[in-house]
Protein backbone atom coordinates (compact mmCIF):
# COMPACT_ATOMS: atom_id res chain seq x y z
CA UNK A 1 0.00 0.00 0.00
CA UNK A 2 1.32 3.42 -0.94
CA UNK A 3 2.16 5.72 1.95
CA UNK A 4 1.86 9.47 2.13
CA UNK A 5 5.10 11.09 0.98
CA UNK A 6 6.03 14.42 2.55
CA UNK A 7 7.36 17.41 0.62
CA UNK A 8 10.41 17.74 2.89
CA UNK A 9 12.53 15.39 4.97
CA UNK A 10 15.41 15.55 7.42
CA UNK A 11 18.95 15.24 6.11
CA UNK A 12 22.47 15.62 7.37
CA UNK A 13 24.09 18.17 5.08
CA UNK A 14 27.58 19.59 4.78
CA UNK A 15 27.31 23.30 5.53
CA UNK A 16 31.04 23.94 5.34
CA UNK A 17 33.46 21.90 3.18
CA UNK A 18 37.15 21.34 3.82
CA UNK A 19 39.44 20.09 6.62
CA UNK A 20 37.27 21.72 9.31
CA UNK A 21 33.98 20.72 7.66
CA UNK A 22 30.66 20.97 9.46
CA UNK A 23 27.55 18.77 9.18
CA UNK A 24 24.10 19.93 10.32
CA UNK A 25 20.61 18.45 10.17
CA UNK A 26 18.25 20.42 7.93
CA UNK A 27 14.97 19.94 6.11
CA UNK A 28 15.43 19.32 2.38
CA UNK A 29 12.98 18.66 -0.48
CA UNK A 30 11.96 15.05 -1.07
CA UNK A 31 13.11 14.13 -4.61
CA UNK A 32 10.86 12.81 -7.36
CA UNK A 33 12.01 9.50 -8.89
CA UNK A 34 12.89 9.51 -12.58
CA UNK A 35 11.32 6.99 -14.98
CA UNK A 36 13.87 4.26 -14.14
CA UNK A 37 14.26 5.11 -10.45
CA UNK A 38 12.85 4.17 -7.07
CA UNK A 39 12.08 6.55 -4.23
CA UNK A 40 13.28 4.95 -1.01
CA UNK A 41 12.45 6.03 2.53
CA UNK A 42 15.53 5.17 4.54
CA UNK A 43 15.15 3.84 8.06
CA UNK A 44 18.87 3.72 8.79
CA UNK A 45 22.26 4.68 7.44
CA UNK A 46 25.73 3.71 8.51
CA UNK A 47 28.47 6.33 8.78
CA UNK A 48 31.74 5.54 7.01
CA UNK A 49 35.02 7.45 7.22
CA UNK A 50 34.85 7.90 3.45
CA UNK A 51 31.91 10.24 4.12
CA UNK A 52 34.30 12.43 6.08
CA UNK A 53 36.85 12.32 3.26
CA UNK A 54 34.21 13.56 0.81
CA UNK A 55 33.29 16.40 3.17
CA UNK A 56 36.96 17.30 3.59
CA UNK A 57 37.61 16.96 -0.15
CA UNK A 58 41.01 15.39 0.52
CA UNK A 59 40.85 12.30 -1.73
CA UNK A 60 42.00 11.99 -5.33
CA UNK A 61 38.40 12.40 -6.52
CA UNK A 62 36.37 15.38 -7.69
CA UNK A 63 34.71 17.24 -4.84
CA UNK A 64 31.08 16.57 -3.93
CA UNK A 65 30.27 20.28 -4.00
CA UNK A 66 31.23 20.33 -7.69
CA UNK A 67 28.18 18.14 -8.31
CA UNK A 68 25.96 20.17 -5.97
CA UNK A 69 25.75 17.31 -3.48
CA UNK A 70 25.34 18.27 0.18
CA UNK A 71 24.40 14.99 1.89
CA UNK A 72 27.14 12.34 2.32
CA UNK A 73 26.51 8.67 3.08
CA UNK A 74 26.42 5.39 1.16
CA UNK A 75 25.13 2.78 3.61
CA UNK A 76 21.36 3.17 3.49
CA UNK A 77 18.59 0.69 4.26
CA UNK A 78 14.89 1.33 3.95
CA UNK A 79 11.73 0.70 1.97
CA UNK A 80 10.49 1.56 -1.53
CA UNK A 81 7.70 4.16 -1.37
CA UNK A 82 7.32 5.17 -5.02
CA UNK A 83 8.16 3.73 -8.45
CA UNK A 84 9.33 5.57 -11.53
CA UNK A 85 6.99 5.34 -14.52
CA UNK A 86 9.10 2.70 -16.34
CA UNK A 87 10.10 0.58 -13.34
CA UNK A 88 9.23 -3.12 -13.39
CA UNK A 89 10.24 -5.90 -11.02
CA UNK A 90 9.86 -3.79 -7.87
CA UNK A 91 6.80 -3.14 -5.72
CA UNK A 92 6.04 -0.49 -3.15
CA UNK A 93 6.90 -1.75 0.32
CA UNK A 94 9.90 -3.85 -0.67
CA UNK A 95 13.04 -3.39 1.39
CA UNK A 96 15.97 -1.81 -0.42
CA UNK A 97 19.56 -0.75 0.17
CA UNK A 98 21.85 1.98 -1.22
CA UNK A 99 25.54 1.22 -1.88
CA UNK A 100 28.69 3.33 -2.49
CA UNK A 101 28.21 3.01 -6.25
CA UNK A 102 24.89 4.62 -7.21
CA UNK A 103 24.78 3.32 -10.79
CA UNK A 104 26.91 1.86 -13.60
CA UNK A 105 26.58 1.74 -17.38
CA UNK A 106 25.65 -1.96 -17.28
CA UNK A 107 27.00 -2.59 -20.77
CA UNK A 108 30.83 -2.57 -20.62
CA UNK A 109 33.27 -5.43 -20.13
CA UNK A 110 33.71 -4.58 -16.44
CA UNK A 111 29.96 -4.57 -15.80
CA UNK A 112 29.60 -7.93 -17.55
CA UNK A 113 32.41 -9.49 -15.51
CA UNK A 114 31.41 -8.69 -11.89
CA UNK A 115 33.83 -5.76 -11.82
CA UNK A 116 31.14 -3.16 -12.31
CA UNK A 117 32.37 -1.00 -9.44
CA UNK A 118 35.36 -0.14 -11.67
CA UNK A 119 33.08 0.89 -14.55
CA UNK A 120 34.47 4.09 -16.11
CA UNK A 121 30.93 5.47 -16.27
CA UNK A 122 30.04 4.60 -12.67
CA UNK A 123 28.18 7.22 -10.66
CA UNK A 124 29.10 7.37 -6.99
CA UNK A 125 26.65 7.89 -4.16
CA UNK A 126 27.34 11.05 -2.10
CA UNK A 127 29.66 12.33 -4.82
CA UNK A 128 27.46 12.51 -7.93
CA UNK A 129 24.11 11.79 -6.25
CA UNK A 130 22.76 12.72 -2.80
CA UNK A 131 23.89 10.29 -0.14
CA UNK A 132 22.17 8.34 2.60
CA UNK A 133 22.29 11.02 5.28
CA UNK A 134 19.05 12.11 3.57
CA UNK A 135 15.95 10.15 4.58
CA UNK A 136 14.19 10.10 1.19
CA UNK A 137 16.53 9.24 -1.67
CA UNK A 138 16.18 8.08 -5.28
CA UNK A 139 18.05 5.07 -6.64
CA UNK A 140 18.23 3.39 -10.08
CA UNK A 141 15.93 0.37 -9.94
CA UNK A 142 18.41 -1.83 -11.81
CA UNK A 143 21.20 -1.17 -9.33
CA UNK A 144 19.30 -1.14 -6.05
CA UNK A 145 19.96 -4.00 -3.63
CA UNK A 146 17.12 -6.05 -2.16
CA UNK A 147 17.40 -6.64 1.58
CA UNK A 148 16.32 -10.13 2.69
CA UNK A 149 13.97 -10.79 5.57
CA UNK A 150 15.76 -11.57 8.80
CA UNK A 151 18.31 -8.75 8.38
CA UNK A 152 17.44 -5.57 10.25
CA UNK A 153 18.01 -2.18 8.66
CA UNK A 154 20.59 -1.43 11.35
CA UNK A 155 22.64 -4.40 10.15
CA UNK A 156 21.85 -4.05 6.44
CA UNK A 157 22.96 -0.41 6.24
CA UNK A 158 26.63 -1.07 7.10
CA UNK A 159 26.60 -4.23 4.98
CA UNK A 160 26.05 -2.02 1.91
CA UNK A 161 29.64 -0.82 2.23
CA UNK A 162 31.73 -2.14 5.11
CA UNK A 163 30.81 -5.83 4.94
CA UNK A 164 30.53 -6.11 1.15
CA UNK A 165 33.79 -4.20 0.66
CA UNK A 166 35.82 -6.41 2.98
CA UNK A 167 34.07 -9.53 1.63
CA UNK A 168 35.32 -8.62 -1.83
CA UNK A 169 38.86 -8.34 -0.50
CA UNK A 170 38.63 -11.66 1.31
CA UNK A 171 37.47 -13.38 -1.88
CA UNK A 172 40.23 -11.85 -3.99
CA UNK A 173 42.88 -12.80 -1.41
CA UNK A 174 42.20 -16.45 -2.37
CA UNK A 175 42.96 -17.83 1.08
CA UNK A 176 42.39 -21.40 2.16
CA UNK A 177 40.65 -22.63 5.30
CA UNK A 178 43.03 -22.37 8.24
CA UNK A 179 45.06 -19.47 6.81
CA UNK A 180 45.90 -16.47 9.00
CA UNK A 181 44.08 -13.23 8.12
CA UNK A 182 45.44 -10.14 9.85
CA UNK A 183 43.32 -6.99 10.25
CA UNK A 184 45.14 -3.78 11.22
CA UNK A 185 42.32 -1.56 12.45
CA UNK A 186 40.16 -4.64 12.91
CA UNK A 187 38.16 -3.06 15.71
CA UNK A 188 36.70 -0.44 13.36
CA UNK A 189 33.57 -0.55 11.23
CA UNK A 190 35.05 -2.32 8.19
CA UNK A 191 37.61 -4.39 10.06
CA UNK A 192 35.17 -5.96 12.52
CA UNK A 193 32.97 -7.09 9.63
CA UNK A 194 36.08 -8.61 8.07
CA UNK A 195 36.88 -10.49 11.27
CA UNK A 196 33.43 -12.06 11.32
CA UNK A 197 33.45 -12.93 7.64
CA UNK A 198 36.96 -14.38 7.83
CA UNK A 199 35.89 -16.59 10.73
CA UNK A 200 32.78 -17.72 8.86
CA UNK A 201 34.90 -18.53 5.77
CA UNK A 202 37.25 -20.74 7.79
CA UNK A 203 40.20 -18.36 8.21
CA UNK A 204 42.00 -17.43 11.43
CA UNK A 205 41.60 -13.71 12.17
CA UNK A 206 44.18 -11.64 14.05
CA UNK A 207 43.38 -8.03 14.95
CA UNK A 208 45.86 -5.20 15.41
CA UNK A 209 44.19 -2.29 17.19
CA UNK A 210 44.17 -0.59 20.56
CA UNK A 211 41.98 -0.38 23.66
CA UNK A 212 40.05 -2.77 25.89
CA UNK A 213 36.75 -2.13 24.10
CA UNK A 214 38.18 -3.08 20.72
CA UNK A 215 40.00 -6.07 22.23
CA UNK A 216 36.77 -7.43 23.69
CA UNK A 217 34.80 -6.70 20.53
CA UNK A 218 37.40 -8.39 18.32
CA UNK A 219 37.66 -11.50 20.48
CA UNK A 220 33.89 -11.78 20.84
CA UNK A 221 33.52 -11.58 17.06
CA UNK A 222 35.93 -14.42 16.35
CA UNK A 223 39.49 -13.11 16.42
CA UNK A 224 42.01 -15.69 17.63
CA UNK A 225 44.39 -12.99 18.85
CA UNK A 226 44.45 -9.25 19.50
CA UNK A 227 47.67 -7.25 19.32
CA UNK A 228 47.47 -3.84 20.97
CA UNK A 229 49.78 -1.59 18.97
CA UNK A 230 50.10 0.80 21.93
CA UNK A 231 51.23 -1.93 24.30
CA UNK A 232 53.18 -4.38 22.16
CA UNK A 233 56.94 -3.81 22.12
CA UNK A 234 57.15 -4.95 18.49
CA UNK A 235 53.79 -5.29 16.71
CA UNK A 236 55.14 -7.15 13.66
CA UNK A 237 57.12 -9.57 15.81
CA UNK A 238 54.03 -10.32 17.89
CA UNK A 239 51.83 -10.89 14.82
CA UNK A 240 54.45 -13.21 13.32
CA UNK A 241 54.66 -15.12 16.62
CA UNK A 242 50.88 -15.61 16.66
CA UNK A 243 50.83 -16.73 13.02
CA UNK A 244 52.86 -19.90 13.60
CA UNK A 245 56.10 -17.94 13.89
CA UNK A 246 56.01 -17.34 10.12
CA UNK A 247 53.57 -14.49 9.47
CA UNK A 248 50.08 -13.76 8.17
CA UNK A 249 48.91 -15.29 4.90
CA UNK A 250 47.12 -12.03 4.13
CA UNK A 251 46.91 -8.58 5.69
CA UNK A 252 43.70 -6.61 5.15
CA UNK A 253 44.44 -2.93 5.62
CA UNK A 254 41.33 -0.99 6.57
CA UNK A 255 43.10 1.60 8.75
CA UNK A 256 45.20 3.77 6.45
CA UNK A 257 47.73 4.47 9.22
CA UNK A 258 48.75 0.81 8.98
CA UNK A 259 49.88 0.90 5.34
CA UNK A 260 53.44 1.90 6.26
CA UNK A 261 54.00 -1.21 8.39
CA UNK A 262 51.59 -3.65 6.72
CA UNK A 263 54.23 -5.60 4.78
CA UNK A 264 56.11 -6.43 7.99
CA UNK A 265 53.08 -8.38 9.25
CA UNK A 266 53.54 -11.15 6.64
CA UNK A 267 56.96 -12.00 8.12
CA UNK A 268 58.66 -14.64 6.02
CA UNK A 269 55.45 -16.20 4.71
CA UNK A 270 55.87 -17.30 1.08
CA UNK A 271 52.96 -16.29 -1.16
CA UNK A 272 51.58 -13.77 1.33
CA UNK A 273 49.45 -10.81 0.28
CA UNK A 274 48.74 -7.32 1.53
CA UNK A 275 45.21 -6.32 0.53
CA UNK A 276 44.66 -2.57 0.28
CA UNK A 277 41.14 -1.48 1.28
CA UNK A 278 41.19 1.80 3.21
CA UNK A 279 41.37 5.01 1.17
CA UNK A 280 43.84 7.60 2.51
CA UNK A 281 43.91 11.28 1.75
CA UNK A 282 45.53 12.06 -1.61
CA UNK A 283 49.33 11.83 -1.69
CA UNK A 284 49.53 11.05 2.03
CA UNK A 285 50.68 7.41 2.01
CA UNK A 286 52.93 5.27 -0.15
CA UNK A 287 53.84 1.59 0.13
CA UNK A 288 57.24 0.37 -0.95
CA UNK A 289 59.35 -2.76 -0.58
CA UNK A 290 62.47 -4.35 -2.01
CA UNK A 291 61.80 -6.19 -5.32
CA UNK A 292 64.15 -8.90 -4.01
CA UNK A 293 61.63 -9.58 -1.22
CA UNK A 294 58.73 -9.55 -3.68
CA UNK A 295 60.45 -12.10 -5.92
CA UNK A 296 61.97 -14.30 -3.23
CA UNK A 297 58.78 -14.54 -1.17
CA UNK A 298 56.28 -14.58 -4.04
CA UNK A 299 54.73 -11.55 -2.34
CA UNK A 300 51.65 -9.80 -3.71
CA UNK A 301 50.30 -6.30 -3.10
CA UNK A 302 46.70 -5.97 -4.27
CA UNK A 303 43.90 -3.43 -4.04
CA UNK A 304 40.16 -3.96 -4.02
CA UNK A 305 37.41 -1.37 -4.26
CA UNK A 306 33.87 -1.64 -2.87
CA UNK A 307 31.66 -4.70 -3.20
CA UNK A 308 29.74 -5.52 -6.37
CA UNK A 309 26.02 -6.32 -6.50
CA UNK A 310 26.92 -9.98 -6.04
CA UNK A 311 29.28 -9.27 -3.14
CA UNK A 312 26.60 -7.23 -1.37
CA UNK A 313 24.01 -9.97 -1.77
CA UNK A 314 26.42 -12.57 -0.43
CA UNK A 315 27.38 -10.40 2.53
CA UNK A 316 23.68 -9.90 3.32
CA UNK A 317 23.25 -13.67 3.23
CA UNK A 318 25.97 -14.09 5.86
CA UNK A 319 23.97 -11.67 8.01
CA UNK A 320 20.72 -13.53 7.30
CA UNK A 321 22.34 -16.76 8.52
CA UNK A 322 23.50 -15.12 11.73
CA UNK A 323 27.19 -15.07 10.79
CA UNK A 324 27.43 -11.27 10.70
CA UNK A 325 26.28 -9.67 13.92
CA UNK A 326 25.18 -6.08 14.43
CA UNK A 327 28.15 -4.09 15.76
CA UNK A 328 26.97 -0.52 16.01
CA UNK A 329 26.15 2.42 18.20
CA UNK A 330 22.76 3.90 17.37
CA UNK A 331 22.07 7.62 17.01
CA UNK A 332 18.78 9.39 16.22
CA UNK A 333 18.87 11.57 13.10
CA UNK A 334 19.06 14.79 15.14
CA UNK A 335 22.34 13.56 16.66
CA UNK A 336 23.92 12.65 13.33
CA UNK A 337 26.52 15.46 13.64
CA UNK A 338 27.58 14.00 16.99
CA UNK A 339 28.12 10.58 15.39
CA UNK A 340 30.20 12.16 12.62
CA UNK A 341 32.40 13.93 15.18
CA UNK A 342 32.84 10.74 17.18
CA UNK A 343 34.09 8.95 14.07
CA UNK A 344 36.28 11.90 13.11
CA UNK A 345 38.12 11.59 16.43
CA UNK A 346 38.48 7.80 16.29
CA UNK A 347 36.17 7.04 19.22
CA UNK A 348 34.09 4.35 17.52
CA UNK A 349 34.26 0.59 18.05
CA UNK A 350 32.31 -0.98 15.20
CA UNK A 351 29.96 1.34 13.29
CA UNK A 352 27.83 4.40 14.00
CA UNK A 353 24.30 3.90 12.64
CA UNK A 354 21.70 6.66 12.36
CA UNK A 355 18.01 5.89 12.92
CA UNK A 356 15.81 8.23 10.86
CA UNK A 357 12.72 7.28 12.84
CA UNK A 358 14.08 7.85 16.34
C-alpha positions as CSV (number, residue, x, y, z in Angstrom):
1,X,0.0,0.0,0.0
2,X,1.3,3.4,-0.9
3,X,2.2,5.7,2.0
4,X,1.9,9.5,2.1
5,X,5.1,11.1,1.0
6,X,6.0,14.4,2.5
7,X,7.4,17.4,0.6
8,X,10.4,17.7,2.9
9,X,12.5,15.4,5.0
10,X,15.4,15.6,7.4
11,X,18.9,15.2,6.1
12,X,22.5,15.6,7.4
13,X,24.1,18.2,5.1
14,X,27.6,19.6,4.8
15,X,27.3,23.3,5.5
16,X,31.0,23.9,5.3
17,X,33.5,21.9,3.2
18,X,37.1,21.3,3.8
19,X,39.4,20.1,6.6
20,X,37.3,21.7,9.3
21,X,34.0,20.7,7.7
22,X,30.7,21.0,9.5
23,X,27.5,18.8,9.2
24,X,24.1,19.9,10.3
25,X,20.6,18.5,10.2
26,X,18.2,20.4,7.9
27,X,15.0,19.9,6.1
28,X,15.4,19.3,2.4
29,X,13.0,18.7,-0.5
30,X,12.0,15.1,-1.1
31,X,13.1,14.1,-4.6
32,X,10.9,12.8,-7.4
33,X,12.0,9.5,-8.9
34,X,12.9,9.5,-12.6
35,X,11.3,7.0,-15.0
36,X,13.9,4.3,-14.1
37,X,14.3,5.1,-10.5
38,X,12.9,4.2,-7.1
39,X,12.1,6.6,-4.2
40,X,13.3,5.0,-1.0
41,X,12.5,6.0,2.5
42,X,15.5,5.2,4.5
43,X,15.1,3.8,8.1
44,X,18.9,3.7,8.8
45,X,22.3,4.7,7.4
46,X,25.7,3.7,8.5
47,X,28.5,6.3,8.8
48,X,31.7,5.5,7.0
49,X,35.0,7.4,7.2
50,X,34.9,7.9,3.5
51,X,31.9,10.2,4.1
52,X,34.3,12.4,6.1
53,X,36.9,12.3,3.3
54,X,34.2,13.6,0.8
55,X,33.3,16.4,3.2
56,X,37.0,17.3,3.6
57,X,37.6,17.0,-0.1
58,X,41.0,15.4,0.5
59,X,40.8,12.3,-1.7
60,X,42.0,12.0,-5.3
61,X,38.4,12.4,-6.5
62,X,36.4,15.4,-7.7
63,X,34.7,17.2,-4.8
64,X,31.1,16.6,-3.9
65,X,30.3,20.3,-4.0
66,X,31.2,20.3,-7.7
67,X,28.2,18.1,-8.3
68,X,26.0,20.2,-6.0
69,X,25.8,17.3,-3.5
70,X,25.3,18.3,0.2
71,X,24.4,15.0,1.9
72,X,27.1,12.3,2.3
73,X,26.5,8.7,3.1
74,X,26.4,5.4,1.2
75,X,25.1,2.8,3.6
76,X,21.4,3.2,3.5
77,X,18.6,0.7,4.3
78,X,14.9,1.3,4.0
79,X,11.7,0.7,2.0
80,X,10.5,1.6,-1.5
81,X,7.7,4.2,-1.4
82,X,7.3,5.2,-5.0
83,X,8.2,3.7,-8.4
84,X,9.3,5.6,-11.5
85,X,7.0,5.3,-14.5
86,X,9.1,2.7,-16.3
87,X,10.1,0.6,-13.3
88,X,9.2,-3.1,-13.4
89,X,10.2,-5.9,-11.0
90,X,9.9,-3.8,-7.9
91,X,6.8,-3.1,-5.7
92,X,6.0,-0.5,-3.1
93,X,6.9,-1.7,0.3
94,X,9.9,-3.8,-0.7
95,X,13.0,-3.4,1.4
96,X,16.0,-1.8,-0.4
97,X,19.6,-0.8,0.2
98,X,21.9,2.0,-1.2
99,X,25.5,1.2,-1.9
100,X,28.7,3.3,-2.5
101,X,28.2,3.0,-6.3
102,X,24.9,4.6,-7.2
103,X,24.8,3.3,-10.8
104,X,26.9,1.9,-13.6
105,X,26.6,1.7,-17.4
106,X,25.7,-2.0,-17.3
107,X,27.0,-2.6,-20.8
108,X,30.8,-2.6,-20.6
109,X,33.3,-5.4,-20.1
110,X,33.7,-4.6,-16.4
111,X,30.0,-4.6,-15.8
112,X,29.6,-7.9,-17.6
113,X,32.4,-9.5,-15.5
114,X,31.4,-8.7,-11.9
115,X,33.8,-5.8,-11.8
116,X,31.1,-3.2,-12.3
117,X,32.4,-1.0,-9.4
118,X,35.4,-0.1,-11.7
119,X,33.1,0.9,-14.6
120,X,34.5,4.1,-16.1
121,X,30.9,5.5,-16.3
122,X,30.0,4.6,-12.7
123,X,28.2,7.2,-10.7
124,X,29.1,7.4,-7.0
125,X,26.7,7.9,-4.2
126,X,27.3,11.0,-2.1
127,X,29.7,12.3,-4.8
128,X,27.5,12.5,-7.9
129,X,24.1,11.8,-6.2
130,X,22.8,12.7,-2.8
131,X,23.9,10.3,-0.1
132,X,22.2,8.3,2.6
133,X,22.3,11.0,5.3
134,X,19.1,12.1,3.6
135,X,15.9,10.2,4.6
136,X,14.2,10.1,1.2
137,X,16.5,9.2,-1.7
138,X,16.2,8.1,-5.3
139,X,18.0,5.1,-6.6
140,X,18.2,3.4,-10.1
141,X,15.9,0.4,-9.9
142,X,18.4,-1.8,-11.8
143,X,21.2,-1.2,-9.3
144,X,19.3,-1.1,-6.0
145,X,20.0,-4.0,-3.6
146,X,17.1,-6.0,-2.2
147,X,17.4,-6.6,1.6
148,X,16.3,-10.1,2.7
149,X,14.0,-10.8,5.6
150,X,15.8,-11.6,8.8
151,X,18.3,-8.8,8.4
152,X,17.4,-5.6,10.3
153,X,18.0,-2.2,8.7
154,X,20.6,-1.4,11.4
155,X,22.6,-4.4,10.1
156,X,21.8,-4.0,6.4
157,X,23.0,-0.4,6.2
158,X,26.6,-1.1,7.1
159,X,26.6,-4.2,5.0
160,X,26.1,-2.0,1.9
161,X,29.6,-0.8,2.2
162,X,31.7,-2.1,5.1
163,X,30.8,-5.8,4.9
164,X,30.5,-6.1,1.2
165,X,33.8,-4.2,0.7
166,X,35.8,-6.4,3.0
167,X,34.1,-9.5,1.6
168,X,35.3,-8.6,-1.8
169,X,38.9,-8.3,-0.5
170,X,38.6,-11.7,1.3
171,X,37.5,-13.4,-1.9
172,X,40.2,-11.9,-4.0
173,X,42.9,-12.8,-1.4
174,X,42.2,-16.4,-2.4
175,X,43.0,-17.8,1.1
176,X,42.4,-21.4,2.2
177,X,40.7,-22.6,5.3
178,X,43.0,-22.4,8.2
179,X,45.1,-19.5,6.8
180,X,45.9,-16.5,9.0
181,X,44.1,-13.2,8.1
182,X,45.4,-10.1,9.9
183,X,43.3,-7.0,10.3
184,X,45.1,-3.8,11.2
185,X,42.3,-1.6,12.5
186,X,40.2,-4.6,12.9
187,X,38.2,-3.1,15.7
188,X,36.7,-0.4,13.4
189,X,33.6,-0.5,11.2
190,X,35.0,-2.3,8.2
191,X,37.6,-4.4,10.1
192,X,35.2,-6.0,12.5
193,X,33.0,-7.1,9.6
194,X,36.1,-8.6,8.1
195,X,36.9,-10.5,11.3
196,X,33.4,-12.1,11.3
197,X,33.4,-12.9,7.6
198,X,37.0,-14.4,7.8
199,X,35.9,-16.6,10.7
200,X,32.8,-17.7,8.9
201,X,34.9,-18.5,5.8
202,X,37.2,-20.7,7.8
203,X,40.2,-18.4,8.2
204,X,42.0,-17.4,11.4
205,X,41.6,-13.7,12.2
206,X,44.2,-11.6,14.0
207,X,43.4,-8.0,14.9
208,X,45.9,-5.2,15.4
209,X,44.2,-2.3,17.2
210,X,44.2,-0.6,20.6
211,X,42.0,-0.4,23.7
212,X,40.1,-2.8,25.9
213,X,36.8,-2.1,24.1
214,X,38.2,-3.1,20.7
215,X,40.0,-6.1,22.2
216,X,36.8,-7.4,23.7
217,X,34.8,-6.7,20.5
218,X,37.4,-8.4,18.3
219,X,37.7,-11.5,20.5
220,X,33.9,-11.8,20.8
221,X,33.5,-11.6,17.1
222,X,35.9,-14.4,16.4
223,X,39.5,-13.1,16.4
224,X,42.0,-15.7,17.6
225,X,44.4,-13.0,18.8
226,X,44.5,-9.2,19.5
227,X,47.7,-7.3,19.3
228,X,47.5,-3.8,21.0
229,X,49.8,-1.6,19.0
230,X,50.1,0.8,21.9
231,X,51.2,-1.9,24.3
232,X,53.2,-4.4,22.2
233,X,56.9,-3.8,22.1
234,X,57.1,-4.9,18.5
235,X,53.8,-5.3,16.7
236,X,55.1,-7.2,13.7
237,X,57.1,-9.6,15.8
238,X,54.0,-10.3,17.9
239,X,51.8,-10.9,14.8
240,X,54.5,-13.2,13.3
241,X,54.7,-15.1,16.6
242,X,50.9,-15.6,16.7
243,X,50.8,-16.7,13.0
244,X,52.9,-19.9,13.6
245,X,56.1,-17.9,13.9
246,X,56.0,-17.3,10.1
247,X,53.6,-14.5,9.5
248,X,50.1,-13.8,8.2
249,X,48.9,-15.3,4.9
250,X,47.1,-12.0,4.1
251,X,46.9,-8.6,5.7
252,X,43.7,-6.6,5.1
253,X,44.4,-2.9,5.6
254,X,41.3,-1.0,6.6
255,X,43.1,1.6,8.8
256,X,45.2,3.8,6.5
257,X,47.7,4.5,9.2
258,X,48.7,0.8,9.0
259,X,49.9,0.9,5.3
260,X,53.4,1.9,6.3
261,X,54.0,-1.2,8.4
262,X,51.6,-3.6,6.7
263,X,54.2,-5.6,4.8
264,X,56.1,-6.4,8.0
265,X,53.1,-8.4,9.2
266,X,53.5,-11.1,6.6
267,X,57.0,-12.0,8.1
268,X,58.7,-14.6,6.0
269,X,55.4,-16.2,4.7
270,X,55.9,-17.3,1.1
271,X,53.0,-16.3,-1.2
272,X,51.6,-13.8,1.3
273,X,49.4,-10.8,0.3
274,X,48.7,-7.3,1.5
275,X,45.2,-6.3,0.5
276,X,44.7,-2.6,0.3
277,X,41.1,-1.5,1.3
278,X,41.2,1.8,3.2
279,X,41.4,5.0,1.2
280,X,43.8,7.6,2.5
281,X,43.9,11.3,1.7
282,X,45.5,12.1,-1.6
283,X,49.3,11.8,-1.7
284,X,49.5,11.1,2.0
285,X,50.7,7.4,2.0
286,X,52.9,5.3,-0.1
287,X,53.8,1.6,0.1
288,X,57.2,0.4,-0.9
289,X,59.4,-2.8,-0.6
290,X,62.5,-4.3,-2.0
291,X,61.8,-6.2,-5.3
292,X,64.1,-8.9,-4.0
293,X,61.6,-9.6,-1.2
294,X,58.7,-9.6,-3.7
295,X,60.4,-12.1,-5.9
296,X,62.0,-14.3,-3.2
297,X,58.8,-14.5,-1.2
298,X,56.3,-14.6,-4.0
299,X,54.7,-11.6,-2.3
300,X,51.7,-9.8,-3.7
301,X,50.3,-6.3,-3.1
302,X,46.7,-6.0,-4.3
303,X,43.9,-3.4,-4.0
304,X,40.2,-4.0,-4.0
305,X,37.4,-1.4,-4.3
306,X,33.9,-1.6,-2.9
307,X,31.7,-4.7,-3.2
308,X,29.7,-5.5,-6.4
309,X,26.0,-6.3,-6.5
310,X,26.9,-10.0,-6.0
311,X,29.3,-9.3,-3.1
312,X,26.6,-7.2,-1.4
313,X,24.0,-10.0,-1.8
314,X,26.4,-12.6,-0.4
315,X,27.4,-10.4,2.5
316,X,23.7,-9.9,3.3
317,X,23.2,-13.7,3.2
318,X,26.0,-14.1,5.9
319,X,24.0,-11.7,8.0
320,X,20.7,-13.5,7.3
321,X,22.3,-16.8,8.5
322,X,23.5,-15.1,11.7
323,X,27.2,-15.1,10.8
324,X,27.4,-11.3,10.7
325,X,26.3,-9.7,13.9
326,X,25.2,-6.1,14.4
327,X,28.1,-4.1,15.8
328,X,27.0,-0.5,16.0
329,X,26.2,2.4,18.2
330,X,22.8,3.9,17.4
331,X,22.1,7.6,17.0
332,X,18.8,9.4,16.2
333,X,18.9,11.6,13.1
334,X,19.1,14.8,15.1
335,X,22.3,13.6,16.7
336,X,23.9,12.7,13.3
337,X,26.5,15.5,13.6
338,X,27.6,14.0,17.0
339,X,28.1,10.6,15.4
340,X,30.2,12.2,12.6
341,X,32.4,13.9,15.2
342,X,32.8,10.7,17.2
343,X,34.1,9.0,14.1
344,X,36.3,11.9,13.1
345,X,38.1,11.6,16.4
346,X,38.5,7.8,16.3
347,X,36.2,7.0,19.2
348,X,34.1,4.4,17.5
349,X,34.3,0.6,18.1
350,X,32.3,-1.0,15.2
351,X,30.0,1.3,13.3
352,X,27.8,4.4,14.0
353,X,24.3,3.9,12.6
354,X,21.7,6.7,12.4
355,X,18.0,5.9,12.9
356,X,15.8,8.2,10.9
357,X,12.7,7.3,12.8
358,X,14.1,7.9,16.3
